[in-house]
């Protein structure tokens, strides 16, 4: 059909988020229009603080909301969570857990 929007679903792979922005893996996010994060397992982790960076080699910085607070998501293993809408303006997203580590899977729609 003319003017039909084509969507692509990107099934993520499992990765381990740590409690450090320097060791948690960057997730390319520039073309995403929607996403959820599955918490496959969590070792002491109960929340994710969302970090962002412009380039693949840039130092990730915490995403801060308009009230001046870090953007976080409370998590528990076996659940899936929506991503904060401000992340859709980031080129790279870096999930950083508050303690230990967590195995996550991000599934995205582009």
N, C-alpha and C positions, 0 to 999 in steps of 0.2 A: 504494500500500500504506500502511496506517496505520503511524505511527511511523517512516516512512522519512526519512532525513536527506537533504535537498536540498543539493547542492554546486554551486558556480558556479566555472567556470574563467575566469580573467582573463588574456587574452593581452596581454602588455605591449607597449610601444612602445620603440624604441631611444632612449636618452638618453646624454649624455656626463657621466661622472663625472670630477671633477678632483681635484687634490691639496689641495683646501681644502674644509672643511666649509661655508664660507660661500658657495661657488659651485657645489658639487655639488647637484643637485636632490633635494628631499625626495620620498620615495615613500610615499604613504598606505598604511598597513599594518595598521590596527587590526582589521580583520575577517578577516585572512588566517589560514588554518590550515595552509598549506603553500606552499612557493615554491622556485624555483631561479633562478639568475642565469646568463645566457648572456653570455660575453665575445665580442662581435662583433669587436672590434679593440682593440688596446692599443698606445699610443705611450709607451714607456718604463715603463709600469706593470707591476709584478709581484705586487702584493698589494692587497687592499682592507682598510681598517680600517673597521669598522662603527660609525657614529654613530647616535644616536637623539635624538628630541625629542618632547615631549608635544603641543605645539601647532604649527600651521603657521608661526607667526611666532616661535617660541622658538628660542634658539640651540642648535644640535645639540651634544651632548656625546659623547665616546667611550664605547662599551660596554666595560666592564671586567669580566673574569671573577673568580671567587672567589680566584684566586691573585694578583690585582692587576695583571694584564696586559691590554693592549688586545686585543679580539677581532678577529682578522684571518683572511683567507682568501688563500692563495697562488693566483695566477691566471696563465693564458696564453690568448692569443687562440684562438678556435675550440673552446673547451671550455665546459662547463656545470658549475655547482657548487651544492651544497646550501647553504642559508642556516643560520647558527647558530641553534639552537633558542631561545635567549634573545631573539632578535629578535621572536618572536611575541607578546611582551608589550608591544611598542612601538606607539605610535600612528603615528609616522613613522620611517622608516629612511633614513639618508643614507650611501650608500657613498662612501668617500673613498680614492682610490688613492695609493700611496706616491710616485709620480713621474709627470709628464706627465699623460696622460688615458687614458680607456678608454671605448669605446662598449659599453654594457651593455643587456641586456633582461631584465627580471624577469617571469617568468610565475608567476602565483599561483593558489591554490585557496582559495575562501572557503566 
